[in-house]
Amino acid sequence: MADIQLRTHKSPERAALHSVHSLDAFVFTVPDLDEAARFYDAFGLEPKRVDEGRGDRLDLYTAGHPHAWGSLYQAPGVKKLQYLRFACFAEDFDAIAARIERLGVPRCSPHPLGDDRGLWVLHPEGFPVQVVVAAKSAPDAGSEPVVAPRPPVGTGASPNRARIPKVHPRRLSHILMFCAKVPEALRFYEDALGLRVTDRSGDLIVFMHGVHGSDHHLIAMAHSNGPGLHHLSWDVANIDEVGRGMEQMYAAGHVRGWGVGRHVLGSNYFHYVRDPWGSYSEYSCDMDFVPGDYDWRAADHPPEDSFYAWGPKVPEDFVTNFEVEAAKA
């Protein structure tokens, strides 16, 4: 695989726009890191254990990509989102910091699991958000589906089950957050961080992209009764890999989920796998892309388009916020 070069400077056509360019990392805690490592390894990621003196950490990588997309720590109780980290270009940091100050967004101390780089602010729902200067991990172009060559006549195109290769996602596509304060969160991401709305369905769900080029959404918010992580979405090569990913997780014992199907908003093909803590990881391919030199016209869509164009029936508890429910229990 060719070396992946991460961009460190903004493009000239976006020189006047001061915005974060990537969701640099997500950080959450789980009761058992060994269980987490087994799940994400079965999913096709490359989980790596790190001992940094504050307890073990599990960093999540994708094959051949240098970026650590997120980190998990072990903590008793239930899975819990701890903080999000966004990245910007060096030439944008001061302007973003000044805008945050002008808007009166509350600052906060660095999270105990984080570091003192950049600046720390409070999301409207009370969890910390870090903004740092870092290379752009969001893609500069949409991921191209990989089309397998046609086999010789008389040879089946699909390998037998024993020879089906394991699916390895290429990169993080986006995360979807539960959110009780969707309008306030939207203003935070838009006004403070500089993201823009791509599509939405009222305040039921909102999708936001980065102005320096990103998938249809690098973050999305679904209305709920509190904050939490609904799913992590991982880009794969084609719809065959979406289906093969589903099958490899079935074989690993992870049979609860939703898919295979296709979304309306974002257009991607999907299969969601329920993780051991009630949230999901998604195999996703062929998502719409918003180039860095294009102003996407946001639209408000009917609720029936916020889920899917086709696919199996949505599980009844698919939009249950288990972080909140577990805290209540």
Disulfide bonds with the S-S distance in Angstrom:
none
